[in-house]
Amino acid sequence: MKTSELLKLFKENGIEFEEHRTRHDYYHSPITNKSFPVARHKEDIPVGTLDKILKDAGLK
């Protein structure tokens, strides 16, 4: 999954941008009440990383 696709999924589920840091953007999930990083790049996100992000976001 590309970062742009993941961000669309976030928007559909109410996950909001929290802050911009050096290499990552941080998002907050109201589902899990957690904040988590997402790297800023256009390439596919590695499967293990994507699973962790989706779990932190409460989407898996």
ABEGO torsion letter per residue (X at the ends): XBAAAAAAAAAAAGBBBABBBAABBBBBBAAAGBBBBBBBBABBBBAAAAAAAAAAAGAX
